[in-house]
Structure formats: structure tokens, C-alpha cells
Amino acid sequence: MRAHSKAIASYGDVKVTTGVSKASNNVELIQMLFDGLIESLATTKGHIQHNNIVEKGKSIARASRIVIGLQGALDFDKGGELAGNLNELYNYITRRLLHVNARNDLVALDEIHGLMTEIRSAWETVPALIPRTAPGREFVN
């Protein structure tokens, strides 16, 4: 439950917040977090392209909070090496977001977007891998 509440807190003001309360399990919540992250990255790109520095900062901050929430939801006991690898990836993404903010680097932003989109796509397959007889199982994002 700790991971669930941390993730909700990190989701912040992304526009599908109402869906969080309806998420039936951790998989759906993680998928929603990735959706919010990807949306924030796309918004950031638009703000950079339009030289809207204040709003760019807000959308990067939102993306960073979501990444921190995903990182905080990792279960290193159950997730083992996968959780460790994701933790390193999230650290990398956080550093790249700082770089994007400082340099308005659209190439780096596209890299982040591609990585997060790829992981989000992987999460689409997770529900099919989980036995239906195991409600409430905790997941490693």
C-alpha cells in the first residue's frame, strides 16, 4: 500500500487524476503514471519549441515528480535485479531531465520520451502475465 500512496502523491496534477482513484490495481496505477510522464514530456517539448520557459519548468518538474514516484514504488525485495536496473534508469532519466531543463535540449528530451514510451508499452503486457487468482499482488515497476 505504501507504493500505491507514494505513486498517487507523485502523480500530482496530471489531468487524469480522477482515474487514479479508479485504478483497480498497481499495474493500472503504474500505467497511468507512465501516461502522465509521457504527456508531461510532450508538453515540455511544446513549451521549449514556443520558448515558454516558465511552463517548460512546470512540466519538467511534473515529469520529475512522476519519475521519483515510480522510483519510490520500486520493491527491491521482490524485484531483485529488475528493480535495481529500473532504479538506475530512473536516476538517468532524472539527470537527463535536469539537462533538458538547463539546455532546452530536444534531442535529449526525445531520448527520454522514447525510453519511457518503450517501458510504458511493456507495461501493457503485464496484466496478461498475472494469474487472475492473485488479487492485490504487489508489482515491481
Phi and psi in radians as a Rosetta constraint file:
Dihedral C 1 N 2 CA 2 C 2 CIRCULARHARMONIC -1.036 0.35
Dihedral N 2 CA 2 C 2 N 3 CIRCULARHARMONIC -0.787 0.35
Dihedral C 2 N 3 CA 3 C 3 CIRCULARHARMONIC -1.089 0.35
Dihedral N 3 CA 3 C 3 N 4 CIRCULARHARMONIC -0.689 0.35
Dihedral C 3 N 4 CA 4 C 4 CIRCULARHARMONIC -1.085 0.35
Dihedral N 4 CA 4 C 4 N 5 CIRCULARHARMONIC -0.841 0.35
Dihedral C 4 N 5 CA 5 C 5 CIRCULARHARMONIC -1.242 0.35
Dihedral N 5 CA 5 C 5 N 6 CIRCULARHARMONIC -0.613 0.35
Dihedral C 5 N 6 CA 6 C 6 CIRCULARHARMONIC -1.103 0.35
Dihedral N 6 CA 6 C 6 N 7 CIRCULARHARMONIC -0.749 0.35
Dihedral C 6 N 7 CA 7 C 7 CIRCULARHARMONIC -1.139 0.35
Dihedral N 7 CA 7 C 7 N 8 CIRCULARHARMONIC -0.736 0.35
Dihedral C 7 N 8 CA 8 C 8 CIRCULARHARMONIC -1.078 0.35
Dihedral N 8 CA 8 C 8 N 9 CIRCULARHARMONIC -0.768 0.35
Dihedral C 8 N 9 CA 9 C 9 CIRCULARHARMONIC -1.064 0.35
Dihedral N 9 CA 9 C 9 N 10 CIRCULARHARMONIC -0.651 0.35
Dihedral C 9 N 10 CA 10 C 10 CIRCULARHARMONIC -1.322 0.35
Dihedral N 10 CA 10 C 10 N 11 CIRCULARHARMONIC -0.372 0.35
Dihedral C 10 N 11 CA 11 C 11 CIRCULARHARMONIC -1.133 0.35
Dihedral N 11 CA 11 C 11 N 12 CIRCULARHARMONIC -0.491 0.35
Dihedral C 11 N 12 CA 12 C 12 CIRCULARHARMONIC 1.023 0.35
Dihedral N 12 CA 12 C 12 N 13 CIRCULARHARMONIC -2.342 0.35
Dihedral C 12 N 13 CA 13 C 13 CIRCULARHARMONIC -1.763 0.35
Dihedral N 13 CA 13 C 13 N 14 CIRCULARHARMONIC 0.442 0.35
Dihedral C 13 N 14 CA 14 C 14 CIRCULARHARMONIC -1.081 0.35
Dihedral N 14 CA 14 C 14 N 15 CIRCULARHARMONIC 2.485 0.35
Dihedral C 14 N 15 CA 15 C 15 CIRCULARHARMONIC -1.144 0.35
Dihedral N 15 CA 15 C 15 N 16 CIRCULARHARMONIC -0.195 0.35
Dihedral C 15 N 16 CA 16 C 16 CIRCULARHARMONIC -1.715 0.35
Dihedral N 16 CA 16 C 16 N 17 CIRCULARHARMONIC 0.465 0.35
Dihedral C 16 N 17 CA 17 C 17 CIRCULARHARMONIC -0.919 0.35
Dihedral N 17 CA 17 C 17 N 18 CIRCULARHARMONIC -0.650 0.35
Dihedral C 17 N 18 CA 18 C 18 CIRCULARHARMONIC -1.083 0.35
Dihedral N 18 CA 18 C 18 N 19 CIRCULARHARMONIC -0.494 0.35
Dihedral C 18 N 19 CA 19 C 19 CIRCULARHARMONIC -1.199 0.35
Dihedral N 19 CA 19 C 19 N 20 CIRCULARHARMONIC -0.444 0.35
Dihedral C 19 N 20 CA 20 C 20 CIRCULARHARMONIC -1.040 0.35
Dihedral N 20 CA 20 C 20 N 21 CIRCULARHARMONIC -0.744 0.35
Dihedral C 20 N 21 CA 21 C 21 CIRCULARHARMONIC -1.197 0.35
Dihedral N 21 CA 21 C 21 N 22 CIRCULARHARMONIC -0.353 0.35
Dihedral C 21 N 22 CA 22 C 22 CIRCULARHARMONIC -1.646 0.35
Dihedral N 22 CA 22 C 22 N 23 CIRCULARHARMONIC -0.146 0.35
Dihedral C 22 N 23 CA 23 C 23 CIRCULARHARMONIC -1.062 0.35
Dihedral N 23 CA 23 C 23 N 24 CIRCULARHARMONIC 2.171 0.35
Dihedral C 23 N 24 CA 24 C 24 CIRCULARHARMONIC -1.453 0.35
Dihedral N 24 CA 24 C 24 N 25 CIRCULARHARMONIC -0.242 0.35
Dihedral C 24 N 25 CA 25 C 25 CIRCULARHARMONIC -2.765 0.35
Dihedral N 25 CA 25 C 25 N 26 CIRCULARHARMONIC 3.072 0.35
Dihedral C 25 N 26 CA 26 C 26 CIRCULARHARMONIC -1.135 0.35
Dihedral N 26 CA 26 C 26 N 27 CIRCULARHARMONIC -0.559 0.35
Dihedral C 26 N 27 CA 27 C 27 CIRCULARHARMONIC -1.079 0.35
Dihedral N 27 CA 27 C 27 N 28 CIRCULARHARMONIC -0.830 0.35
Dihedral C 27 N 28 CA 28 C 28 CIRCULARHARMONIC -1.077 0.35
Dihedral N 28 CA 28 C 28 N 29 CIRCULARHARMONIC -0.691 0.35
Dihedral C 28 N 29 CA 29 C 29 CIRCULARHARMONIC -1.124 0.35
Dihedral N 29 CA 29 C 29 N 30 CIRCULARHARMONIC -0.791 0.35
Dihedral C 29 N 30 CA 30 C 30 CIRCULARHARMONIC -1.087 0.35
Dihedral N 30 CA 30 C 30 N 31 CIRCULARHARMONIC -0.732 0.35
Dihedral C 30 N 31 CA 31 C 31 CIRCULARHARMONIC -1.046 0.35
Dihedral N 31 CA 31 C 31 N 32 CIRCULARHARMONIC -0.719 0.35
Dihedral C 31 N 32 CA 32 C 32 CIRCULARHARMONIC -1.155 0.35
Dihedral N 32 CA 32 C 32 N 33 CIRCULARHARMONIC -0.661 0.35
Dihedral C 32 N 33 CA 33 C 33 CIRCULARHARMONIC -1.090 0.35
Dihedral N 33 CA 33 C 33 N 34 CIRCULARHARMONIC -0.773 0.35
Dihedral C 33 N 34 CA 34 C 34 CIRCULARHARMONIC -1.105 0.35
Dihedral N 34 CA 34 C 34 N 35 CIRCULARHARMONIC -0.695 0.35
Dihedral C 34 N 35 CA 35 C 35 CIRCULARHARMONIC -1.051 0.35
Dihedral N 35 CA 35 C 35 N 36 CIRCULARHARMONIC -0.770 0.35
Dihedral C 35 N 36 CA 36 C 36 CIRCULARHARMONIC -1.127 0.35
Dihedral N 36 CA 36 C 36 N 37 CIRCULARHARMONIC -0.683 0.35
Dihedral C 36 N 37 CA 37 C 37 CIRCULARHARMONIC -1.120 0.35
Dihedral N 37 CA 37 C 37 N 38 CIRCULARHARMONIC -0.835 0.35
Dihedral C 37 N 38 CA 38 C 38 CIRCULARHARMONIC -1.100 0.35
Dihedral N 38 CA 38 C 38 N 39 CIRCULARHARMONIC -0.683 0.35
Dihedral C 38 N 39 CA 39 C 39 CIRCULARHARMONIC -1.092 0.35
Dihedral N 39 CA 39 C 39 N 40 CIRCULARHARMONIC -0.765 0.35
Dihedral C 39 N 40 CA 40 C 40 CIRCULARHARMONIC -1.116 0.35
Dihedral N 40 CA 40 C 40 N 41 CIRCULARHARMONIC -0.645 0.35
Dihedral C 40 N 41 CA 41 C 41 CIRCULARHARMONIC -1.148 0.35
Dihedral N 41 CA 41 C 41 N 42 CIRCULARHARMONIC -0.722 0.35
Dihedral C 41 N 42 CA 42 C 42 CIRCULARHARMONIC -1.143 0.35
Dihedral N 42 CA 42 C 42 N 43 CIRCULARHARMONIC -0.705 0.35
Dihedral C 42 N 43 CA 43 C 43 CIRCULARHARMONIC -1.104 0.35
Dihedral N 43 CA 43 C 43 N 44 CIRCULARHARMONIC -0.740 0.35
Dihedral C 43 N 44 CA 44 C 44 CIRCULARHARMONIC -1.018 0.35
Dihedral N 44 CA 44 C 44 N 45 CIRCULARHARMONIC -0.764 0.35
Dihedral C 44 N 45 CA 45 C 45 CIRCULARHARMONIC -1.032 0.35
Dihedral N 45 CA 45 C 45 N 46 CIRCULARHARMONIC -0.794 0.35
Dihedral C 45 N 46 CA 46 C 46 CIRCULARHARMONIC -1.066 0.35
Dihedral N 46 CA 46 C 46 N 47 CIRCULARHARMONIC -0.709 0.35
Dihedral C 46 N 47 CA 47 C 47 CIRCULARHARMONIC -1.167 0.35
Dihedral N 47 CA 47 C 47 N 48 CIRCULARHARMONIC -0.662 0.35
Dihedral C 47 N 48 CA 48 C 48 CIRCULARHARMONIC -1.140 0.35
Dihedral N 48 CA 48 C 48 N 49 CIRCULARHARMONIC -0.794 0.35
Dihedral C 48 N 49 CA 49 C 49 CIRCULARHARMONIC -1.082 0.35
Dihedral N 49 CA 49 C 49 N 50 CIRCULARHARMONIC -0.526 0.35
Dihedral C 49 N 50 CA 50 C 50 CIRCULARHARMONIC -1.742 0.35
Dihedral N 50 CA 50 C 50 N 51 CIRCULARHARMONIC 0.175 0.35
Dihedral C 50 N 51 CA 51 C 51 CIRCULARHARMONIC 0.964 0.35
Dihedral N 51 CA 51 C 51 N 52 CIRCULARHARMONIC 0.648 0.35
Dihedral C 51 N 52 CA 52 C 52 CIRCULARHARMONIC -1.702 0.35
Dihedral N 52 CA 52 C 52 N 53 CIRCULARHARMONIC 1.455 0.35
Dihedral C 52 N 53 CA 53 C 53 CIRCULARHARMONIC -1.139 0.35
Dihedral N 53 CA 53 C 53 N 54 CIRCULARHARMONIC -0.731 0.35
Dihedral C 53 N 54 CA 54 C 54 CIRCULARHARMONIC -1.083 0.35
Dihedral N 54 CA 54 C 54 N 55 CIRCULARHARMONIC -0.845 0.35
Dihedral C 54 N 55 CA 55 C 55 CIRCULARHARMONIC -1.209 0.35
Dihedral N 55 CA 55 C 55 N 56 CIRCULARHARMONIC -0.576 0.35
Dihedral C 55 N 56 CA 56 C 56 CIRCULARHARMONIC -1.025 0.35
Dihedral N 56 CA 56 C 56 N 57 CIRCULARHARMONIC -0.804 0.35
Dihedral C 56 N 57 CA 57 C 57 CIRCULARHARMONIC -1.047 0.35
Dihedral N 57 CA 57 C 57 N 58 CIRCULARHARMONIC -0.695 0.35
Dihedral C 57 N 58 CA 58 C 58 CIRCULARHARMONIC -1.153 0.35
Dihedral N 58 CA 58 C 58 N 59 CIRCULARHARMONIC -0.746 0.35
Dihedral C 58 N 59 CA 59 C 59 CIRCULARHARMONIC -1.274 0.35
Dihedral N 59 CA 59 C 59 N 60 CIRCULARHARMONIC -0.550 0.35
Dihedral C 59 N 60 CA 60 C 60 CIRCULARHARMONIC -1.199 0.35
Dihedral N 60 CA 60 C 60 N 61 CIRCULARHARMONIC -0.688 0.35
Dihedral C 60 N 61 CA 61 C 61 CIRCULARHARMONIC -1.083 0.35
Dihedral N 61 CA 61 C 61 N 62 CIRCULARHARMONIC -0.718 0.35
Dihedral C 61 N 62 CA 62 C 62 CIRCULARHARMONIC -1.102 0.35
Dihedral N 62 CA 62 C 62 N 63 CIRCULARHARMONIC -0.791 0.35
Dihedral C 62 N 63 CA 63 C 63 CIRCULARHARMONIC -1.068 0.35
Dihedral N 63 CA 63 C 63 N 64 CIRCULARHARMONIC -0.730 0.35
Dihedral C 63 N 64 CA 64 C 64 CIRCULARHARMONIC -1.108 0.35
Dihedral N 64 CA 64 C 64 N 65 CIRCULARHARMONIC -0.714 0.35
Dihedral C 64 N 65 CA 65 C 65 CIRCULARHARMONIC -1.098 0.35
Dihedral N 65 CA 65 C 65 N 66 CIRCULARHARMONIC -0.679 0.35
Dihedral C 65 N 66 CA 66 C 66 CIRCULARHARMONIC -1.169 0.35
Dihedral N 66 CA 66 C 66 N 67 CIRCULARHARMONIC -0.745 0.35
Dihedral C 66 N 67 CA 67 C 67 CIRCULARHARMONIC -1.068 0.35
Dihedral N 67 CA 67 C 67 N 68 CIRCULARHARMONIC -0.742 0.35
Dihedral C 67 N 68 CA 68 C 68 CIRCULARHARMONIC -1.103 0.35
Dihedral N 68 CA 68 C 68 N 69 CIRCULARHARMONIC -0.671 0.35
Dihedral C 68 N 69 CA 69 C 69 CIRCULARHARMONIC -1.126 0.35
Dihedral N 69 CA 69 C 69 N 70 CIRCULARHARMONIC -0.749 0.35
Dihedral C 69 N 70 CA 70 C 70 CIRCULARHARMONIC -1.094 0.35
Dihedral N 70 CA 70 C 70 N 71 CIRCULARHARMONIC -0.732 0.35
Dihedral C 70 N 71 CA 71 C 71 CIRCULARHARMONIC -1.140 0.35
Dihedral N 71 CA 71 C 71 N 72 CIRCULARHARMONIC -0.722 0.35
Dihedral C 71 N 72 CA 72 C 72 CIRCULARHARMONIC -1.189 0.35
Dihedral N 72 CA 72 C 72 N 73 CIRCULARHARMONIC -0.377 0.35
Dihedral C 72 N 73 CA 73 C 73 CIRCULARHARMONIC -1.496 0.35
Dihedral N 73 CA 73 C 73 N 74 CIRCULARHARMONIC -0.099 0.35
Dihedral C 73 N 74 CA 74 C 74 CIRCULARHARMONIC -1.117 0.35
Dihedral N 74 CA 74 C 74 N 75 CIRCULARHARMONIC 2.429 0.35
Dihedral C 74 N 75 CA 75 C 75 CIRCULARHARMONIC -1.932 0.35
Dihedral N 75 CA 75 C 75 N 76 CIRCULARHARMONIC 1.724 0.35
Dihedral C 75 N 76 CA 76 C 76 CIRCULARHARMONIC -1.227 0.35
Dihedral N 76 CA 76 C 76 N 77 CIRCULARHARMONIC -0.463 0.35
Dihedral C 76 N 77 CA 77 C 77 CIRCULARHARMONIC -1.195 0.35
Dihedral N 77 CA 77 C 77 N 78 CIRCULARHARMONIC -0.817 0.35
Dihedral C 77 N 78 CA 78 C 78 CIRCULARHARMONIC -1.521 0.35
Dihedral N 78 CA 78 C 78 N 79 CIRCULARHARMONIC -0.475 0.35
Dihedral C 78 N 79 CA 79 C 79 CIRCULARHARMONIC -1.579 0.35
Dihedral N 79 CA 79 C 79 N 80 CIRCULARHARMONIC -0.310 0.35
Dihedral C 79 N 80 CA 80 C 80 CIRCULARHARMONIC 0.892 0.35
Dihedral N 80 CA 80 C 80 N 81 CIRCULARHARMONIC -2.271 0.35
Dihedral C 80 N 81 CA 81 C 81 CIRCULARHARMONIC -1.100 0.35
Dihedral N 81 CA 81 C 81 N 82 CIRCULARHARMONIC -0.674 0.35
Dihedral C 81 N 82 CA 82 C 82 CIRCULARHARMONIC -1.044 0.35
Dihedral N 82 CA 82 C 82 N 83 CIRCULARHARMONIC -0.796 0.35
Dihedral C 82 N 83 CA 83 C 83 CIRCULARHARMONIC -1.084 0.35
Dihedral N 83 CA 83 C 83 N 84 CIRCULARHARMONIC -0.706 0.35
Dihedral C 83 N 84 CA 84 C 84 CIRCULARHARMONIC -1.093 0.35
Dihedral N 84 CA 84 C 84 N 85 CIRCULARHARMONIC -0.750 0.35
Dihedral C 84 N 85 CA 85 C 85 CIRCULARHARMONIC -1.128 0.35
Dihedral N 85 CA 85 C 85 N 86 CIRCULARHARMONIC -0.743 0.35
Dihedral C 85 N 86 CA 86 C 86 CIRCULARHARMONIC -1.129 0.35
Dihedral N 86 CA 86 C 86 N 87 CIRCULARHARMONIC -0.673 0.35
Dihedral C 86 N 87 CA 87 C 87 CIRCULARHARMONIC -1.027 0.35
Dihedral N 87 CA 87 C 87 N 88 CIRCULARHARMONIC -0.788 0.35
Dihedral C 87 N 88 CA 88 C 88 CIRCULARHARMONIC -1.111 0.35
Dihedral N 88 CA 88 C 88 N 89 CIRCULARHARMONIC -0.717 0.35
Dihedral C 88 N 89 CA 89 C 89 CIRCULARHARMONIC -1.082 0.35
Dihedral N 89 CA 89 C 89 N 90 CIRCULARHARMONIC -0.782 0.35
Dihedral C 89 N 90 CA 90 C 90 CIRCULARHARMONIC -1.115 0.35
Dihedral N 90 CA 90 C 90 N 91 CIRCULARHARMONIC -0.641 0.35
Dihedral C 90 N 91 CA 91 C 91 CIRCULARHARMONIC -1.071 0.35
Dihedral N 91 CA 91 C 91 N 92 CIRCULARHARMONIC -0.765 0.35
Dihedral C 91 N 92 CA 92 C 92 CIRCULARHARMONIC -1.076 0.35
Dihedral N 92 CA 92 C 92 N 93 CIRCULARHARMONIC -0.793 0.35
Dihedral C 92 N 93 CA 93 C 93 CIRCULARHARMONIC -1.067 0.35
Dihedral N 93 CA 93 C 93 N 94 CIRCULARHARMONIC -0.721 0.35
Dihedral C 93 N 94 CA 94 C 94 CIRCULARHARMONIC -1.063 0.35
Dihedral N 94 CA 94 C 94 N 95 CIRCULARHARMONIC -0.767 0.35
Dihedral C 94 N 95 CA 95 C 95 CIRCULARHARMONIC -1.111 0.35
Dihedral N 95 CA 95 C 95 N 96 CIRCULARHARMONIC -0.707 0.35
Dihedral C 95 N 96 CA 96 C 96 CIRCULARHARMONIC -1.167 0.35
Dihedral N 96 CA 96 C 96 N 97 CIRCULARHARMONIC -0.642 0.35
Dihedral C 96 N 97 CA 97 C 97 CIRCULARHARMONIC -1.094 0.35
Dihedral N 97 CA 97 C 97 N 98 CIRCULARHARMONIC -0.692 0.35
Dihedral C 97 N 98 CA 98 C 98 CIRCULARHARMONIC -1.080 0.35
Dihedral N 98 CA 98 C 98 N 99 CIRCULARHARMONIC -0.733 0.35
Dihedral C 98 N 99 CA 99 C 99 CIRCULARHARMONIC -1.087 0.35
Dihedral N 99 CA 99 C 99 N 100 CIRCULARHARMONIC -0.815 0.35
Dihedral C 99 N 100 CA 100 C 100 CIRCULARHARMONIC -1.017 0.35
Dihedral N 100 CA 100 C 100 N 101 CIRCULARHARMONIC -0.764 0.35
Dihedral C 100 N 101 CA 101 C 101 CIRCULARHARMONIC -1.102 0.35
Dihedral N 101 CA 101 C 101 N 102 CIRCULARHARMONIC -0.719 0.35
Dihedral C 101 N 102 CA 102 C 102 CIRCULARHARMONIC -1.302 0.35
Dihedral N 102 CA 102 C 102 N 103 CIRCULARHARMONIC -0.600 0.35
Dihedral C 102 N 103 CA 103 C 103 CIRCULARHARMONIC -1.990 0.35
Dihedral N 103 CA 103 C 103 N 104 CIRCULARHARMONIC -0.061 0.35
Dihedral C 103 N 104 CA 104 C 104 CIRCULARHARMONIC 0.924 0.35
Dihedral N 104 CA 104 C 104 N 105 CIRCULARHARMONIC 0.735 0.35
Dihedral C 104 N 105 CA 105 C 105 CIRCULARHARMONIC -1.479 0.35
Dihedral N 105 CA 105 C 105 N 106 CIRCULARHARMONIC 1.771 0.35
Dihedral C 105 N 106 CA 106 C 106 CIRCULARHARMONIC -1.228 0.35
Dihedral N 106 CA 106 C 106 N 107 CIRCULARHARMONIC -0.494 0.35
Dihedral C 106 N 107 CA 107 C 107 CIRCULARHARMONIC -1.147 0.35
Dihedral N 107 CA 107 C 107 N 108 CIRCULARHARMONIC -0.797 0.35
Dihedral C 107 N 108 CA 108 C 108 CIRCULARHARMONIC -1.120 0.35
Dihedral N 108 CA 108 C 108 N 109 CIRCULARHARMONIC -0.679 0.35
Dihedral C 108 N 109 CA 109 C 109 CIRCULARHARMONIC -1.117 0.35
Dihedral N 109 CA 109 C 109 N 110 CIRCULARHARMONIC -0.725 0.35
Dihedral C 109 N 110 CA 110 C 110 CIRCULARHARMONIC -1.110 0.35
Dihedral N 110 CA 110 C 110 N 111 CIRCULARHARMONIC -0.635 0.35
Dihedral C 110 N 111 CA 111 C 111 CIRCULARHARMONIC -1.074 0.35
Dihedral N 111 CA 111 C 111 N 112 CIRCULARHARMONIC -0.835 0.35
Dihedral C 111 N 112 CA 112 C 112 CIRCULARHARMONIC -1.054 0.35
Dihedral N 112 CA 112 C 112 N 113 CIRCULARHARMONIC -0.824 0.35
Dihedral C 112 N 113 CA 113 C 113 CIRCULARHARMONIC -1.004 0.35
Dihedral N 113 CA 113 C 113 N 114 CIRCULARHARMONIC -0.794 0.35
Dihedral C 113 N 114 CA 114 C 114 CIRCULARHARMONIC -1.081 0.35
Dihedral N 114 CA 114 C 114 N 115 CIRCULARHARMONIC -0.768 0.35
Dihedral C 114 N 115 CA 115 C 115 CIRCULARHARMONIC -1.105 0.35
Dihedral N 115 CA 115 C 115 N 116 CIRCULARHARMONIC -0.800 0.35
Dihedral C 115 N 116 CA 116 C 116 CIRCULARHARMONIC -1.237 0.35
Dihedral N 116 CA 116 C 116 N 117 CIRCULARHARMONIC -0.586 0.35
Dihedral C 116 N 117 CA 117 C 117 CIRCULARHARMONIC -1.148 0.35
Dihedral N 117 CA 117 C 117 N 118 CIRCULARHARMONIC -0.685 0.35
Dihedral C 117 N 118 CA 118 C 118 CIRCULARHARMONIC -1.112 0.35
Dihedral N 118 CA 118 C 118 N 119 CIRCULARHARMONIC -0.765 0.35
Dihedral C 118 N 119 CA 119 C 119 CIRCULARHARMONIC -1.190 0.35
Dihedral N 119 CA 119 C 119 N 120 CIRCULARHARMONIC -0.695 0.35
Dihedral C 119 N 120 CA 120 C 120 CIRCULARHARMONIC -1.042 0.35
Dihedral N 120 CA 120 C 120 N 121 CIRCULARHARMONIC -0.715 0.35
Dihedral C 120 N 121 CA 121 C 121 CIRCULARHARMONIC -1.083 0.35
Dihedral N 121 CA 121 C 121 N 122 CIRCULARHARMONIC -0.668 0.35
Dihedral C 121 N 122 CA 122 C 122 CIRCULARHARMONIC -1.106 0.35
Dihedral N 122 CA 122 C 122 N 123 CIRCULARHARMONIC -0.618 0.35
Dihedral C 122 N 123 CA 123 C 123 CIRCULARHARMONIC -1.174 0.35
Dihedral N 123 CA 123 C 123 N 124 CIRCULARHARMONIC -0.370 0.35
Dihedral C 123 N 124 CA 124 C 124 CIRCULARHARMONIC -1.139 0.35
Dihedral N 124 CA 124 C 124 N 125 CIRCULARHARMONIC -0.460 0.35
Dihedral C 124 N 125 CA 125 C 125 CIRCULARHARMONIC -1.509 0.35
Dihedral N 125 CA 125 C 125 N 126 CIRCULARHARMONIC -0.264 0.35
Dihedral C 125 N 126 CA 126 C 126 CIRCULARHARMONIC -1.042 0.35
Dihedral N 126 CA 126 C 126 N 127 CIRCULARHARMONIC -0.803 0.35
Dihedral C 126 N 127 CA 127 C 127 CIRCULARHARMONIC -0.972 0.35
Dihedral N 127 CA 127 C 127 N 128 CIRCULARHARMONIC -0.602 0.35
Dihedral C 127 N 128 CA 128 C 128 CIRCULARHARMONIC -1.238 0.35
Dihedral N 128 CA 128 C 128 N 129 CIRCULARHARMONIC -0.332 0.35
Dihedral C 128 N 129 CA 129 C 129 CIRCULARHARMONIC -1.558 0.35
Dihedral N 129 CA 129 C 129 N 130 CIRCULARHARMONIC -0.213 0.35
Dihedral C 129 N 130 CA 130 C 130 CIRCULARHARMONIC -1.666 0.35
Dihedral N 130 CA 130 C 130 N 131 CIRCULARHARMONIC 2.225 0.35
Dihedral C 130 N 131 CA 131 C 131 CIRCULARHARMONIC -1.071 0.35
Dihedral N 131 CA 131 C 131 N 132 CIRCULARHARMONIC 2.413 0.35
Dihedral C 131 N 132 CA 132 C 132 CIRCULARHARMONIC -1.160 0.35
Dihedral N 132 CA 132 C 132 N 133 CIRCULARHARMONIC -0.301 0.35
Dihedral C 132 N 133 CA 133 C 133 CIRCULARHARMONIC -1.514 0.35
Dihedral N 133 CA 133 C 133 N 134 CIRCULARHARMONIC 0.143 0.35
Dihedral C 133 N 134 CA 134 C 134 CIRCULARHARMONIC -2.112 0.35
Dihedral N 134 CA 134 C 134 N 135 CIRCULARHARMONIC 1.100 0.35
Dihedral C 134 N 135 CA 135 C 135 CIRCULARHARMONIC -1.170 0.35
Dihedral N 135 CA 135 C 135 N 136 CIRCULARHARMONIC 2.565 0.35
Dihedral C 135 N 136 CA 136 C 136 CIRCULARHARMONIC 1.389 0.35
Dihedral N 136 CA 136 C 136 N 137 CIRCULARHARMONIC 0.145 0.35
Dihedral C 136 N 137 CA 137 C 137 CIRCULARHARMONIC -1.131 0.35
Dihedral N 137 CA 137 C 137 N 138 CIRCULARHARMONIC 2.529 0.35
Dihedral C 137 N 138 CA 138 C 138 CIRCULARHARMONIC -1.495 0.35
Dihedral N 138 CA 138 C 138 N 139 CIRCULARHARMONIC 2.585 0.35
Dihedral C 138 N 139 CA 139 C 139 CIRCULARHARMONIC -2.146 0.35
Dihedral N 139 CA 139 C 139 N 140 CIRCULARHARMONIC 2.695 0.35
Dihedral C 139 N 140 CA 140 C 140 CIRCULARHARMONIC -1.715 0.35
Dihedral N 140 CA 140 C 140 N 141 CIRCULARHARMONIC 2.125 0.35
